[in-house]
Amino acid sequence: MSGSGLWQQLFTRQSKTRKPAPAPLPEQIEAIRQRAIGGHHLDQVLWGKVLLNSAHVPPDHAQALIWFTMAANAGYGPAHNMLGRCHHFGWGCEKNLQQAAHHYDAAARLGDEWGRYNLGILTMRGLGMPQDLKKALGLFTAAAHNGHAKSMNLLARFLEEGWETPQDKAAALVWYQKSAEGGDYRGCHNYATALADTGHVEDALHWWRQALPDATSDILLAMERSLTALGPASDPALYAALQERLQKLPGQGEPAAGAA
């Protein structure tokens, strides 16, 4: 789609029916929108994310897709990653894993580590392409060395299990720690589990506390098993907070865009 066509779709009036004026956006969100209109690629991606999921405006996935496409057409890596997400999950378009892989690959080639990680996930799982653990390892390794916390967790998993690389549990522990310190809740949980297994229970409890706020259902359930094995009395407050989060889950198994 041409750039002029995208702008026309964004600003052409769709209906002559007069609608109530929307509430004004918060100042910082309006600033993003204005910079996006001005052609700033980062803000085009940020505004697209607002349109995907925000309390400030009604969701409009089709318009988000247009903003991401404009920035991607200018060669902006994070925009290709978001186009990959749209095709991956069917946001504003038909779900198409081949197209998702294409855009993740474009993002990775442009130096976007989220694109590299997401391409690694598809490659590891064989989604939209043949499964290739060796290629996935290469993607996670590159992103991990470039500071991507979720990729650090996956690199650690490959090292721990010996997938396409010599098994090295000591190196895995180092990368789990790096992932945890980088803020990935899966890295926090996996590092805590490794610490608990070696008797460092207090340190393990610290990292489970860090994992708790953002953890998805699979990690919450794994934490519950680990804390139950230790005995809830090991940290009653943590166990109670975990139970509170579990009770609020909509069901067993949230969809996860991440990895094991």
C-alpha positions as a printed NumPy array, in Angstrom:
array([[  0.   ,   0.   ,   0.   ],
       [  1.413,   3.431,  -0.952],
       [  2.165,   6.091,   1.63 ],
       [ -0.47 ,   8.398,   0.174],
       [ -3.039,   5.604,   0.333],
       [ -2.275,   5.05 ,   3.996],
       [ -2.685,   8.717,   4.821],
       [ -5.957,   8.785,   2.888],
       [ -7.287,   5.847,   4.909],
       [ -6.292,   7.566,   8.131],
       [ -7.879,  10.915,   7.465],
       [-10.803,  10.229,   5.077],
       [-14.153,  10.719,   6.767],
       [-15.902,   7.347,   7.026],
       [-19.388,   8.559,   7.883],
       [-21.393,  11.771,   7.755],
       [-23.172,  10.846,  10.967],
       [-22.227,  13.351,  13.628],
       [-20.757,  11.682,  16.692],
       [-20.11 ,  13.1  ,  20.141],
       [-16.693,  14.691,  20.427],
       [-14.26 ,  12.244,  22.086],
       [-12.77 ,  13.125,  25.434],
       [ -9.422,  14.914,  25.098],
       [ -6.397,  12.676,  25.308],
       [ -3.925,  13.026,  28.161],
       [ -1.221,  15.5  ,  27.244],
       [  1.519,  12.9  ,  26.83 ],
       [ -0.67 ,  10.673,  24.624],
       [ -1.737,  13.614,  22.452],
       [  1.925,  14.546,  22.068],
       [  2.65 ,  11.046,  20.755],
       [ -0.247,  11.312,  18.3  ],
       [  0.927,  14.674,  17.02 ],
       [  4.499,  13.46 ,  16.542],
       [  3.133,  10.386,  14.735],
       [  1.172,  12.634,  12.374],
       [  4.393,  14.598,  11.9  ],
       [  6.136,  11.484,  10.607],
       [  8.202,  10.395,  13.611],
       [  8.561,   6.636,  13.237],
       [  8.945,   5.811,  16.942],
       [  5.777,   7.732,  17.738],
       [  3.912,   6.095,  14.854],
       [  4.658,   2.773,  16.512],
       [  3.754,   4.093,  19.961],
       [  0.469,   5.534,  18.687],
       [ -0.28 ,   2.245,  16.952],
       [  0.222,   0.482,  20.282],
       [ -2.192,   2.926,  21.918],
       [ -4.759,   2.02 ,  19.251],
       [ -4.211,  -1.677,  19.917],
       [ -4.853,  -1.537,  23.632],
       [ -5.319,   1.583,  25.698],
       [ -7.745,   3.05 ,  28.206],
       [ -7.462,   6.379,  26.385],
       [ -9.085,   5.489,  23.041],
       [-11.367,   2.711,  21.754],
       [ -9.333,  -0.147,  20.245],
       [ -8.846,   0.21 ,  16.491],
       [ -6.607,  -2.586,  15.249],
       [ -7.074,  -1.701,  11.59 ],
       [ -5.806,   1.847,  12.166],
       [ -2.94 ,   0.541,  14.296],
       [ -1.915,  -1.693,  11.388],
       [ -1.803,   1.351,   9.103],
       [  0.468,   3.286,  11.443],
       [  2.817,   0.321,  11.826],
       [  2.883,  -0.107,   8.036],
       [  3.845,   3.522,   7.464],
       [  6.788,   3.285,   9.843],
       [  7.807,  -0.126,   8.473],
       [  7.752,   1.231,   4.913],
       [ 10.338,   3.768,   6.083],
       [ 12.618,   0.936,   7.249],
       [ 11.951,   1.209,  10.982],
       [ 12.676,  -2.139,  12.636],
       [ 10.296,  -1.926,  15.625],
       [  7.431,  -1.221,  13.215],
       [  8.18 ,  -4.455,  11.343],
       [  8.128,  -6.256,  14.694],
       [  4.674,  -4.847,  15.442],
       [  3.45 ,  -5.818,  11.97 ],
       [  4.724,  -9.291,  12.799],
       [  2.69 ,  -9.234,  15.998],
       [ -0.417,  -8.153,  14.087],
       [ -0.075, -11.024,  11.613],
       [  0.891, -13.42 ,  14.421],
       [ -2.285, -12.777,  16.406],
       [ -4.699, -11.442,  13.783],
       [ -4.795,  -7.839,  15.008],
       [ -6.363,  -5.782,  12.222],
       [ -5.7  ,  -8.475,   9.631],
       [ -6.026, -12.197,   9.056],
       [ -3.721, -14.327,  11.181],
       [ -0.825, -15.376,   8.955],
       [  2.258, -16.89 ,  10.56 ],
       [  4.266, -16.762,   7.329],
       [  3.705, -13.008,   7.147],
       [  4.514, -12.734,  10.851],
       [  7.831, -14.495,  10.252],
       [  8.556, -12.228,   7.272],
       [  8.121,  -9.085,   9.35 ],
       [  9.974, -10.459,  12.379],
       [ 12.859, -11.323,  10.063],
       [ 12.793,  -7.798,   8.582],
       [ 12.824,  -6.35 ,  12.11 ],
       [ 15.768,  -8.554,  13.098],
       [ 17.719,  -7.551,   9.982],
       [ 17.151,  -3.925,  10.966],
       [ 18.596,  -4.583,  14.433],
       [ 15.389,  -4.881,  16.457],
       [ 15.919,  -7.406,  19.263],
       [ 12.193,  -7.976,  19.848],
       [ 11.904,  -8.978,  16.206],
       [ 14.863, -11.316,  16.603],
       [ 13.297, -12.863,  19.716],
       [  9.853, -13.277,  18.142],
       [ 11.379, -14.839,  15.025],
       [ 13.249, -17.187,  17.368],
       [  9.973, -18.215,  19.015],
       [  8.373, -19.104,  15.66 ],
       [ 11.529, -20.934,  14.591],
       [ 11.79 , -22.854,  17.87 ],
       [  8.154, -23.933,  17.719],
       [  7.934, -24.527,  13.973],
       [  5.179, -21.948,  13.464],
       [  4.885, -20.599,   9.913],
       [  8.122, -22.398,   9.04 ],
       [  9.88 , -25.708,   9.697],
       [ 11.154, -26.098,  13.251],
       [ 14.861, -25.307,  13.46 ],
       [ 16.278, -25.325,  16.986],
       [ 19.792, -24.492,  15.808],
       [ 18.594, -21.341,  14.048],
       [ 16.445, -20.419,  17.06 ],
       [ 19.467, -20.778,  19.337],
       [ 21.437, -18.436,  17.088],
       [ 18.674, -15.828,  17.226],
       [ 18.308, -16.02 ,  21.01 ],
       [ 22.084, -15.935,  21.475],
       [ 22.46 , -12.801,  19.351],
       [ 19.581, -11.015,  21.101],
       [ 20.81 , -12.089,  24.554],
       [ 24.269, -10.68 ,  23.895],
       [ 22.576,  -7.46 ,  22.792],
       [ 20.83 ,  -7.159,  26.174],
       [ 17.382,  -8.665,  25.472],
       [ 16.21 , -10.185,  28.77 ],
       [ 13.66 , -12.647,  27.385],
       [ 16.231, -13.992,  24.933],
       [ 18.653, -14.435,  27.842],
       [ 16.08 , -16.701,  29.499],
       [ 15.728, -18.805,  26.327],
       [ 19.488, -19.024,  25.84 ],
       [ 19.724, -20.259,  29.425],
       [ 17.063, -22.872,  28.716],
       [ 18.965, -24.175,  25.692],
       [ 22.149, -24.382,  27.772],
       [ 20.381, -26.066,  30.676],
       [ 18.778, -28.713,  28.455],
       [ 21.649, -29.13 ,  25.992],
       [ 19.5  , -28.286,  22.962],
       [ 21.775, -27.83 ,  19.922],
       [ 24.632, -26.928,  22.257],
       [ 26.693, -28.747,  24.878],
       [ 24.816, -28.871,  28.161],
       [ 26.236, -26.278,  30.554],
       [ 24.172, -25.726,  33.686],
       [ 26.659, -23.271,  35.172],
       [ 26.407, -21.038,  32.1  ],
       [ 22.624, -21.47 ,  32.148],
       [ 22.523, -20.163,  35.718],
       [ 24.513, -17.086,  34.686],
       [ 22.075, -16.314,  31.874],
       [ 19.03 , -16.935,  34.074],
       [ 20.482, -14.422,  36.52 ],
       [ 21.066, -11.891,  33.733],
       [ 17.506, -12.4  ,  32.505],
       [ 16.095, -11.969,  36.003],
       [ 18.142,  -8.831,  36.594],
       [ 16.902,  -7.573,  33.224],
       [ 13.313,  -7.816,  34.46 ],
       [ 11.95 , -10.868,  32.643],
       [  9.467, -12.647,  34.912],
       [ 10.254, -16.021,  33.345],
       [ 13.928, -15.438,  33.966],
       [ 13.088, -14.471,  37.555],
       [ 11.134, -17.689,  38.057],
       [ 13.731, -19.922,  36.423],
       [ 16.558, -18.31 ,  38.367],
       [ 14.573, -18.675,  41.598],
       [ 13.931, -22.341,  40.833],
       [ 17.612, -22.972,  40.243],
       [ 18.521, -21.179,  43.469],
       [ 15.963, -23.155,  45.465],
       [ 17.283, -26.403,  44.004],
       [ 20.729, -25.572,  45.378],
       [ 19.434, -24.605,  48.818],
       [ 19.504, -20.805,  48.411],
       [ 15.898, -20.449,  49.508],
       [ 15.96 , -16.817,  50.68 ],
       [ 17.483, -15.674,  47.393],
       [ 14.946, -17.783,  45.525],
       [ 12.065, -16.161,  47.401],
       [ 13.381, -12.725,  46.453],
       [ 13.252, -13.569,  42.73 ],
       [  9.815, -15.168,  42.989],
       [  8.617, -11.917,  44.515],
       [ 10.015, -10.086,  41.467],
       [  8.291, -12.516,  39.095],
       [  4.869, -12.344,  40.741],
       [  3.418,  -9.038,  39.422],
       [  3.77 ,  -9.825,  35.706],
       [  3.742, -13.626,  35.658],
       [  1.271, -15.423,  33.397],
       [ -0.766, -18.395,  34.536],
       [  1.828, -21.038,  33.615],
       [  4.479, -19.336,  35.738],
       [  2.04 , -18.665,  38.596],
       [  1.095, -22.343,  38.713],
       [  4.759, -23.372,  38.613],
       [  5.477, -20.954,  41.463],
       [  2.626, -22.442,  43.445],
       [  4.093, -25.923,  43.048],
       [  7.537, -24.703,  44.11 ],
       [  6.3  , -22.786,  47.147],
       [  4.069, -25.665,  48.186],
       [  7.087, -27.967,  48.045],
       [  9.025, -25.554,  50.257],
       [  6.059, -25.128,  52.579],
       [  3.882, -22.008,  52.527],
       [  5.381, -20.965,  55.839],
       [  8.648, -20.238,  54.006],
       [  7.047, -16.903,  53.044],
       [  3.385, -16.609,  54.054],
       [  2.99 , -13.149,  52.497],
       [  4.324, -14.287,  49.129],
       [  2.17 , -17.404,  49.171],
       [ -0.932, -15.361,  50.011],
       [ -0.186, -12.855,  47.235],
       [  0.295, -15.721,  44.797],
       [ -3.053, -17.235,  45.775],
       [ -4.718, -13.862,  45.272],
       [ -3.342, -13.617,  41.752],
       [ -4.366, -17.189,  40.943],
       [ -7.921, -16.5  ,  42.064],
       [ -8.128, -13.575,  39.642],
       [ -7.118, -15.591,  36.584],
       [ -9.881, -15.741,  33.957],
       [ -9.221, -19.446,  33.398],
       [ -6.542, -22.056,  33.258],
       [ -3.923, -21.018,  30.731],
       [ -3.522, -17.497,  29.452],
       [ -2.375, -17.175,  25.834],
       [  1.339, -16.558,  25.926],
       [  3.298, -14.737,  23.271],
       [  6.526, -15.612,  24.98 ],
       [  8.263, -18.888,  25.49 ],
       [  8.948, -21.635,  27.98 ]])
